[in-house]
Amino acid sequence: MSIRTRRQARPSLRTRLGRLVEGEERQAVVVTALFIGAIVLVVLALVGAIGLAWYNDNLRPLARVGSAEIVPQRVGIRVAGGIPIA
């Protein structure tokens, strides 16, 4: 009869990744990830603010009378001496 040795179980993914960054390296990775996350949030907020300003300037109706809406483009045409708003 032969003796079989047991294969050691593979370390989990978390364990293998944990070995890659230890001590100060781990702190540097965490700080870098948080910094990148903060930059992404600031960029998203900026894009959202630009989109909201564009919507307010170009798409949002200036007034509503019953079911009719006065949009900014019609006011610009009226001011330029073109067709009436109605």
C-alpha positions as CSV (number, residue, x, y, z in Angstrom):
1,M,0.0,0.0,0.0
2,S,1.3,3.4,-0.9
3,I,1.0,6.6,1.1
4,R,-0.7,9.5,-0.6
5,T,0.1,12.9,0.7
6,R,-2.7,15.4,0.7
7,R,-2.4,18.4,-1.6
8,Q,-2.6,21.6,0.2
9,A,-5.7,23.6,-0.6
10,R,-5.1,26.6,-2.8
11,P,-5.2,29.8,-0.9
12,S,-8.2,31.9,-1.6
13,L,-8.2,34.9,-3.9
14,R,-8.5,37.2,-1.0
15,T,-5.4,35.6,0.7
16,R,-3.4,35.9,-2.5
17,L,-4.3,39.5,-3.0
18,G,-3.6,40.2,0.6
19,R,-0.1,38.9,0.3
20,L,0.6,41.3,-2.6
21,V,0.0,44.4,-0.5
22,E,1.1,44.4,3.0
23,G,1.9,47.2,5.4
24,E,2.7,50.5,3.9
25,E,1.9,49.2,0.4
26,R,-1.6,48.5,1.5
27,Q,-2.1,52.0,2.9
28,A,-0.7,53.5,-0.3
29,V,-3.2,51.4,-2.4
30,V,-6.1,52.4,-0.2
31,V,-5.2,56.1,-0.3
32,T,-4.8,55.9,-4.1
33,A,-8.1,54.2,-4.6
34,L,-9.9,56.7,-2.4
35,F,-8.2,59.6,-4.2
36,I,-9.3,58.2,-7.6
37,G,-12.9,57.7,-6.2
38,A,-13.0,61.3,-5.1
39,I,-11.8,62.5,-8.5
40,V,-14.5,60.4,-10.2
41,L,-17.2,61.9,-7.9
42,V,-16.1,65.5,-8.6
43,V,-16.1,64.8,-12.4
44,L,-19.6,63.3,-12.2
45,A,-20.8,66.3,-10.2
46,L,-19.3,68.7,-12.8
47,V,-20.9,66.8,-15.7
48,G,-24.3,66.8,-13.8
49,A,-24.1,70.5,-13.2
50,I,-23.3,71.2,-16.9
51,G,-26.1,69.0,-18.0
52,L,-28.6,70.6,-15.7
53,A,-27.6,74.1,-16.8
54,W,-28.0,73.1,-20.5
55,Y,-31.4,71.6,-19.7
56,N,-32.5,74.8,-18.0
57,D,-31.2,77.0,-20.8
58,N,-32.4,75.0,-23.8
59,L,-35.2,72.5,-23.0
60,R,-37.1,73.6,-19.9
61,P,-40.3,75.6,-20.8
62,L,-40.3,79.2,-19.7
63,A,-44.0,79.3,-19.1
64,R,-47.1,77.1,-19.4
65,V,-50.6,78.3,-20.2
66,G,-53.1,75.5,-20.1
67,S,-51.5,72.8,-22.1
68,A,-49.4,75.1,-24.3
69,E,-45.7,75.6,-23.4
70,I,-43.4,78.5,-24.3
71,V,-40.0,77.1,-25.0
72,P,-36.8,79.3,-25.1
73,Q,-36.3,78.8,-28.9
74,R,-39.7,80.4,-29.6
75,V,-38.9,83.4,-27.4
76,G,-35.6,83.8,-29.3
77,I,-37.4,83.8,-32.7
78,R,-40.0,86.3,-31.4
79,V,-37.3,88.7,-30.1
80,A,-35.4,88.4,-33.4
81,G,-38.6,89.6,-35.2
82,G,-39.7,86.3,-36.7
83,I,-43.0,84.5,-36.2
84,P,-45.2,85.2,-33.2
85,I,-45.0,82.9,-30.1
86,A,-48.6,81.6,-30.4
